[in-house]
């Protein structure tokens, strides 16, 4: 009968023992808590969506942000959704490590400042690539000039832009009106205010006026284009290319990029001259461009030499992804930091909504109507309204800003970023059909996108300038507006412009991961240094150990052998708590923050209270005349009811705090709630059977000065269980 009564107690202790062994095994095997950003340093940003945003939209935004962060190779990102807020925590500002140098024999084109312009595996290949570099000129300022060489308009960056404007120059009565370049209707009738006639530009600006229409017509015929300023670039293969630059789109202060299929896929493309291919595109930089003078360009070219390189330094992310290689340690360190805080924040917070719309009109700042033409949804307050959502604007005519403060009047969306199947950052070299050199994004469209793109370019090709241009818009800003010369039906195109390597890769990452379905604003950005995090962790551990020692000494002094039981019980509780936190970090991505450590330390006191409540109730039962053995069961029953009530209140408070808070406060609430549940478990499955078994052992009951009777101030008992 006695064995049957104690069997359940021993089973309970055996179960706890197996859990302890399992927890020790997991910790010894290397499973450790994943530290949050405030313990190892990092960045936290809270992004907020407009009020009323649906849960489905927020879930999609969260998924897209997670894909963007994963694409950067950063390790252990933590993303949380709370209502209309998304919190992104990235522990560790450095995304990886620079691996030891590895041997690799290659020959690189290196400039005077140490820039690497590409490498080859053989020296003769590198020398041939160097011999192909040529100095080419490109206009930076082109004017419309009159017959007397007077400069009429110098707002053009290419000859093609100037020639497009020249074709739209008319003769109008002074003070009259003419059709804008976007209009297809007949010009508005003249409203002359004098007998003079003027040479009038595309946006009704009057270049020069004459006393008669005949003189104005004669002067108009003598208007030509003239390059007045130019810069020089180093290009590879440009010597075999056409001397005339690739036609650019609308008149703009900066060269407009193109969005056309690769030259090789165009049926009308001329044969591309052979250009020696170099490797190391990730580590190579573009050949210098925008050099002020030809002599300086020649000196820059002469300084480029072929240098042998025998090693390279590669960067690996904390997730094990190879981020790229560089020729020098310093270059590798710079690459490692490219996914640091600023770049990370720009990528995860940018909506990156890509749209392609037909250009209806282009209004420069010099146009009299410029100031009275408001941009669509230009302010943050407007963008937070439903009427300014991307979905609401998709079918509407809009006005968006572009490079050089130009205002573009655009038609409805023809193709959106959701139609892009794959986007890749590439480095373009000069060819006979494309003199643009630099980083660009090559995109492939899905089936519906290919059809929509083909239909749009087929229709736009037949339109007059600028309506034969297709604007590429990212987040309501026109980044390019190339002219469509022929239908593009292959579903492949290139977005080129003033991209550097990082911006091209970032936009490709955003296009691949998908645009955010809603615009998010940064509500809070917090950066914690690794040094501060380590110091906080060190102090937190010291505080926890100090508190544990003080509690242990007090319990041992006051409750004697029961105090030792409390030591063991709290040790089991601490071991299981650390194991749960570690497994949660590995299984569900939970990271232990400083607030979480505080929650565990607070729970330490709650656990100690549970033991004290039981011991004091046991004392009360003994004072009422019961023996320790007969007192333990009613004492535990009443004490456990009190413990459950107290822990339930704490647990509910922790859960309310968890669901209503954001940031580190949720970490505190989570560890407090879990530790409270763990306290109930240890009390019932360890403390209860241990004290019950102790009460059945006369030797442990009567241990001189330290037994159970000493801890609860009871009289010694005999072997039969009575009082001695």
LOVOBA-223842 format. One record per residue (C-alpha): residue number from 1; x, y, z. Coordinates in steps of 0.05 Angstrom, whole numbers. Layout:
lolum  X  Y  Z
NUM  X  Y  Z
...
END
This chain:
lolum  X  Y  Z
1  0  0  0
2  57  47  17
3  93  30  -48
4  29  45  -87
5  24  112  -52
6  94  133  -69
7  97  105  -140
8  64  166  -170
9  112  212  -133
10  173  175  -161
11  143  175  -231
12  135  250  -226
13  207  260  -204
14  232  213  -259
15  194  253  -311
16  226  318  -286
17  294  284  -286
18  287  263  -359
19  268  334  -378
20  330  360  -342
21  374  310  -378
22  343  330  -444
23  353  404  -430
24  426  393  -410
25  436  352  -474
26  409  407  -518
27  452  460  -485
28  514  417  -489
29  501  403  -562
30  507  477  -578
31  435  501  -575
32  438  570  -545
33  389  627  -537
34  386  672  -598
35  404  741  -571
36  363  801  -591
37  390  864  -620
38  396  899  -552
39  443  843  -528
40  487  837  -589
41  474  903  -624
42  434  917  -687
43  377  959  -713
44  302  959  -701
45  252  996  -743
46  177  1002  -734
47  139  1014  -799
48  67  1038  -796
49  12  1031  -849
50  -47  1079  -855
51  -104  1065  -807
52  -156  1018  -833
53  -107  975  -873
54  -134  904  -877
55  -99  845  -845
56  -88  811  -913
57  -51  872  -939
58  -8  875  -876
59  8  801  -882
60  30  811  -955
61  73  870  -935
62  105  829  -879
63  121  772  -928
64  152  819  -979
65  195  853  -926
66  218  785  -901
67  240  766  -972
68  278  831  -979
69  315  820  -914
70  331  748  -931
71  358  769  -999
72  409  813  -965
73  439  752  -929
74  430  780  -858
75  422  727  -805
76  366  716  -754
77  319  773  -774
78  259  782  -729
79  194  809  -759
80  130  822  -719
81  62  845  -741
82  19  882  -691
83  -43  915  -719
84  -20  965  -771
85  52  964  -747
86  109  920  -773
87  171  915  -729
88  235  891  -761
89  293  873  -716
90  361  856  -747
91  411  835  -693
92  482  853  -714
93  497  910  -761
94  550  871  -799
95  517  819  -844
96  574  770  -845
97  649  759  -842
98  708  768  -888
99  735  699  -903
100  810  685  -903
101  841  703  -970
102  840  648  -1022
103  890  639  -1078
104  866  658  -1148
105  911  677  -1205
106  880  732  -1248
107  901  794  -1285
108  861  858  -1272
109  855  926  -1303
110  872  973  -1246
111  869  1048  -1248
112  912  1100  -1214
113  867  1103  -1152
114  866  1027  -1146
115  797  1017  -1178
116  787  949  -1210
117  756  953  -1279
118  752  877  -1289
119  796  816  -1288
120  814  759  -1335
121  845  691  -1323
122  900  702  -1375
123  947  762  -1383
124  938  767  -1459
125  862  770  -1450
126  869  827  -1400
127  917  865  -1446
128  870  857  -1504
129  813  885  -1462
130  857  944  -1443
131  873  957  -1517
132  798  961  -1531
133  787  1020  -1484
134  774  1084  -1523
135  761  1156  -1505
136  692  1178  -1527
137  657  1244  -1520
138  586  1258  -1500
139  550  1324  -1500
140  531  1353  -1433
141  500  1417  -1460
142  467  1427  -1528
143  434  1491  -1551
144  387  1514  -1605
145  423  1571  -1640
146  400  1622  -1690
147  432  1642  -1755
148  472  1695  -1720
149  497  1642  -1671
150  454  1669  -1615
151  438  1615  -1564
152  362  1609  -1560
153  353  1550  -1513
154  408  1510  -1477
155  367  1463  -1434
156  386  1399  -1472
157  436  1346  -1454
158  439  1309  -1520
159  435  1328  -1593
160  375  1282  -1602
161  336  1320  -1549
162  354  1386  -1583
163  333  1359  -1651
164  266  1335  -1623
165  254  1405  -1596
166  277  1437  -1661
167  224  1397  -1699
168  171  1428  -1655
169  194  1500  -1663
170  140  1544  -1697
171  129  1616  -1715
172  72  1648  -1676
173  46  1719  -1666
174  77  1751  -1606
175  35  1736  -1545
176  -3  1681  -1583
177  -11  1608  -1565
178  7  1543  -1599
179  -4  1470  -1586
180  39  1438  -1533
181  79  1378  -1553
182  30  1333  -1518
183  -31  1358  -1557
184  -55  1326  -1620
185  -108  1378  -1636
186  -98  1440  -1678
187  -63  1500  -1646
188  -104  1550  -1610
189  -119  1611  -1653
190  -71  1669  -1647
191  -85  1725  -1600
192  -32  1774  -1624
193  -19  1835  -1582
194  26  1868  -1634
195  48  1860  -1706
196  110  1820  -1687
197  121  1746  -1699
198  165  1702  -1655
199  203  1637  -1661
200  167  1595  -1609
201  193  1533  -1573
202  156  1468  -1557
203  127  1496  -1492
204  108  1564  -1521
205  172  1599  -1498
206  188  1657  -1546
207  261  1651  -1569
208  265  1713  -1614
209  215  1762  -1645
210  214  1797  -1713
211  173  1854  -1743
212  142  1808  -1797
213  122  1736  -1805
214  168  1728  -1866
215  229  1749  -1827
216  210  1703  -1770
217  201  1644  -1818
218  269  1659  -1850
219  302  1662  -1781
220  268  1597  -1761
221  299  1561  -1820
222  368  1582  -1797
223  359  1553  -1727
224  405  1493  -1715
225  432  1452  -1658
226  502  1462  -1629
227  541  1424  -1576
228  570  1476  -1530
229  595  1432  -1474
230  618  1359  -1472
231  652  1310  -1426
232  693  1248  -1440
233  685  1175  -1421
234  728  1113  -1425
235  688  1058  -1459
236  705  989  -1484
237  688  973  -1555
238  662  1042  -1570
239  713  1053  -1625
240  673  1006  -1670
241  606  1035  -1651
242  566  1087  -1688
243  590  1157  -1679
244  521  1184  -1664
245  495  1173  -1594
246  434  1130  -1581
247  371  1172  -1587
248  348  1193  -1518
249  277  1208  -1497
250  244  1273  -1481
251  282  1337  -1471
252  308  1332  -1400
253  365  1361  -1359
254  394  1291  -1352
255  401  1235  -1402
256  339  1192  -1401
257  350  1118  -1392
258  322  1065  -1437
259  273  1008  -1428
260  281  965  -1489
261  298  894  -1504
262  372  875  -1505
263  404  892  -1571
264  415  820  -1588
265  341  806  -1585
266  321  863  -1631
267  307  840  -1702
268  336  905  -1730
269  398  907  -1688
270  465  913  -1724
271  519  862  -1710
272  551  875  -1642
273  627  885  -1645
274  666  833  -1607
275  686  858  -1539
276  733  818  -1495
277  694  794  -1435
278  723  805  -1366
279  703  769  -1302
280  694  796  -1232
281  634  838  -1247
282  616  841  -1173
283  683  871  -1155
284  692  913  -1217
285  672  985  -1223
286  650  1023  -1284
287  702  1057  -1327
288  706  1131  -1310
289  659  1178  -1345
290  643  1251  -1341
291  716  1272  -1346
292  721  1347  -1358
293  775  1349  -1412
294  805  1304  -1465
295  875  1311  -1437
296  851  1289  -1369
297  815  1230  -1401
298  879  1210  -1436
299  918  1212  -1371
300  864  1170  -1338
301  869  1118  -1394
302  945  1117  -1392
303  944  1104  -1317
304  905  1038  -1326
305  951  979  -1325
306  946  903  -1324
307  966  878  -1256
308  971  806  -1233
309  930  788  -1172
310  942  724  -1134
311  888  726  -1080
312  818  752  -1067
313  778  766  -1004
314  706  740  -1003
315  649  759  -957
316  601  709  -928
317  536  728  -894
318  516  701  -826
319  467  657  -863
320  524  625  -903
321  510  662  -968
322  569  686  -1009
323  560  762  -1018
324  619  772  -1067
325  694  779  -1070
326  743  836  -1074
327  817  842  -1089
328  835  876  -1023
329  816  867  -950
330  791  939  -947
331  746  927  -1008
332  717  864  -975
333  703  902  -911
334  667  956  -951
335  626  902  -985
336  608  871  -918
337  580  937  -894
338  538  949  -956
339  480  913  -922
340  488  956  -860
341  437  1000  -828
342  426  1054  -881
343  420  1007  -940
344  377  960  -899
345  328  1014  -879
346  323  1041  -950
347  307  972  -977
348  256  948  -926
349  219  1014  -920
350  214  1032  -994
351  149  1012  -1027
352  184  998  -1094
353  119  999  -1133
354  140  997  -1207
355  93  1021  -1261
356  100  1033  -1335
357  55  1088  -1363
358  50  1123  -1430
359  77  1194  -1430
360  23  1244  -1451
361  62  1309  -1439
362  126  1335  -1407
363  126  1402  -1372
364  194  1434  -1355
365  202  1485  -1299
366  208  1540  -1351
367  136  1529  -1374
368  88  1583  -1350
369  38  1529  -1330
370  89  1491  -1288
371  71  1522  -1221
372  -4  1513  -1231
373  4  1439  -1248
374  4  1401  -1181
375  37  1333  -1177
376  -10  1276  -1160
377  -10  1255  -1087
378  53  1295  -1073
379  46  1300  -997
380  49  1246  -944
381  -20  1265  -919
382  -49  1254  -988
383  -14  1188  -997
384  -47  1161  -934
385  -117  1170  -965
386  -152  1115  -1004
387  -158  1159  -1066
388  -81  1161  -1070
389  -70  1086  -1064
390  -34  1052  -1121
391  -96  1013  -1136
392  -139  1076  -1141
393  -89  1112  -1187
394  -76  1052  -1232
395  -131  1071  -1282
396  -124  1147  -1276
397  -84  1200  -1312
398  -31  1227  -1264
399  24  1278  -1260
400  90  1253  -1230
401  157  1286  -1221
402  220  1261  -1257
403  293  1279  -1263
404  309  1353  -1268
405  242  1370  -1235
406  205  1355  -1299
407  130  1341  -1291
408  104  1283  -1331
409  31  1276  -1349
410  21  1201  -1354
411  -35  1154  -1376
412  -61  1093  -1338
413  -14  1036  -1318
414  5  992  -1376
415  51  943  -1339
416  63  938  -1264
417  117  906  -1221
418  72  847  -1207
419  81  827  -1280
420  157  820  -1270
421  179  747  -1264
422  253  760  -1252
423  297  822  -1245
424  374  821  -1247
425  425  876  -1238
426  473  876  -1297
427  531  919  -1320
428  523  945  -1391
429  582  956  -1438
430  580  997  -1501
431  556  964  -1565
432  539  989  -1635
433  466  996  -1616
434  475  1021  -1544
435  528  1070  -1522
436  500  1073  -1451
437  550  1044  -1402
438  536  1028  -1330
439  492  988  -1283
440  421  971  -1304
441  365  922  -1287
442  346  868  -1336
443  274  844  -1326
444  233  786  -1352
445  158  790  -1354
446  107  735  -1341
447  55  715  -1393
448  3  769  -1379
449  58  821  -1371
450  90  801  -1437
451  24  810  -1474
452  9  877  -1439
453  79  903  -1454
454  75  881  -1527
455  6  913  -1536
456  28  978  -1503
457  93  985  -1542
458  57  968  -1608
459  6  1023  -1596
460  56  1074  -1570
461  104  1066  -1628
462  56  1101  -1676
463  45  1161  -1631
464  80  1229  -1639
465  132  1253  -1589
466  128  1251  -1529
467  69  1203  -1532
468  113  1150  -1562
469  150  1145  -1496
470  138  1096  -1439
471  153  1123  -1370
472  182  1077  -1318
473  156  1099  -1251
474  180  1075  -1183
475  139  1099  -1123
476  107  1157  -1162
477  172  1183  -1190
478  193  1177  -1263
479  263  1147  -1266
480  264  1143  -1342
481  220  1155  -1402
482  250  1121  -1462
483  222  1128  -1532
484  194  1064  -1561
485  221  1055  -1631
486  190  987  -1645
487  142  938  -1611
488  174  897  -1556
489  140  829  -1555
490  193  784  -1524
491  176  800  -1453
492  248  821  -1437
493  273  892  -1425
494  325  934  -1391
495  317  991  -1343
496  379  1034  -1347
497  396  1102  -1318
498  439  1134  -1266
499  446  1071  -1224
500  507  1051  -1185
501  520  979  -1166
502  483  982  -1099
503  422  1019  -1125
504  415  972  -1184
505  420  910  -1140
506  372  941  -1088
507  319  956  -1140
508  326  886  -1169
509  318  857  -1099
510  256  898  -1087
511  226  878  -1155
512  240  804  -1142
513  211  805  -1072
514  150  845  -1094
515  127  916  -1081
516  95  931  -1015
517  19  933  -1024
518  15  994  -979
519  60  1053  -964
520  94  1047  -897
521  123  1104  -856
522  180  1096  -807
523  153  1109  -738
524  215  1090  -699
525  287  1072  -715
526  331  1048  -659
527  404  1029  -663
528  440  991  -608
529  515  982  -610
530  545  913  -597
531  587  940  -541
532  527  967  -504
533  490  901  -515
534  547  859  -486
535  552  904  -426
536  476  900  -415
537  478  824  -419
538  537  821  -371
539  502  865  -320
540  437  826  -328
541  472  760  -315
542  507  788  -254
543  442  816  -227
544  408  749  -237
545  464  709  -203
546  467  759  -145
547  392  755  -135
548  393  679  -138
549  449  674  -86
550  414  722  -38
551  348  684  -44
552  384  617  -36
553  419  640  28
554  356  667  58
555  316  604  43
556  371  558  71
557  376  600  135
558  301  603  145
559  276  536  119
560  338  491  127
561  330  428  86
562  269  456  51
563  314  513  29
564  358  461  -6
565  296  434  -41
566  282  504  -64
567  353  511  -91
568  345  448  -132
569  275  467  -155
570  297  536  -177
571  358  506  -212
572  311  460  -250
573  266  518  -266
574  325  560  -292
575  353  503  -334
576  285  488  -366
577  273  563  -378
578  339  570  -414
579  325  507  -455
580  256  533  -475
581  284  600  -496
582  340  566  -536
583  293  518  -571
584  244  575  -586
585  302  614  -618
586  319  555  -662
587  249  532  -677
588  207  595  -684
589  260  649  -688
590  250  679  -618
591  307  724  -596
592  322  738  -523
593  325  812  -510
594  347  850  -449
595  274  859  -431
596  266  784  -436
597  323  774  -387
598  288  822  -340
599  225  780  -347
600  263  717  -326
601  295  753  -267
602  227  778  -243
603  200  707  -251
604  255  684  -205
605  221  721  -148
606  153  693  -167
607  182  622  -165
608  212  635  -96
609  144  660  -72
610  112  595  -93
611  158  556  -48
612  149  604  10
613  73  600  5
614  76  524  11
615  125  524  69
616  86  576  109
617  22  537  98
618  57  474  122
619  79  512  185
620  7  533  198
621  -17  461  193
622  37  437  242
623  19  493  291
624  -52  467  291
625  -27  400  319
626  -14  358  257
627  49  318  244
628  92  340  185
629  72  277  147
630  -2  288  156
631  5  363  144
632  38  362  76
633  -22  342  35
634  -73  393  62
635  -19  446  63
636  0  434  -9
637  -73  432  -31
638  -88  500  0
639  -20  529  -21
640  -27  505  -93
641  -94  539  -99
642  -61  604  -77
643  -2  593  -124
644  -49  579  -183
645  -89  642  -169
646  -27  686  -164
647  7  656  -225
648  -58  661  -265
649  -62  736  -250
650  11  745  -270
651  1  703  -333
652  -60  743  -356
653  -24  808  -343
654  35  783  -384
655  -10  762  -442
656  -48  828  -442
657  18  865  -442
658  44  820  -499
659  -15  832  -545
660  -22  907  -532
661  51  927  -535
662  106  928  -588
663  181  923  -586
664  221  900  -527
665  161  903  -479
666  133  842  -515
667  197  805  -499
668  189  820  -425
669  116  798  -427
670  132  734  -464
671  187  709  -418
672  146  729  -357
673  86  689  -381
674  126  627  -401
675  166  629  -336
676  101  633  -296
677  73  571  -330
678  140  536  -317
679  135  554  -244
680  68  518  -238
681  99  457  -272
682  160  453  -226
683  118  465  -164
684  71  407  -180
685  118  357  -211
686  181  370  -169
687  167  406  -104
688  104  368  -86
689  132  297  -93
690  199  317  -62
691  169  346  1
692  118  289  5
693  174  237  3
694  216  276  53
695  157  276  101
696  156  200  98
697  230  194  117
698  245  200  192
699  320  210  179
700  307  271  135
701  253  296  182
702  298  294  243
703  365  314  212
704  398  353  269
705  391  428  260
706  374  421  186
707  317  372  177
708  246  385  156
709  222  392  228
710  274  447  239
711  251  484  177
712  178  485  198
713  190  491  273
714  158  422  288
715  175  373  342
716  217  312  324
717  178  251  302
718  188  176  315
719  196  123  263
720  122  108  270
721  106  179  250
722  85  206  318
723  116  261  358
724  179  245  396
END
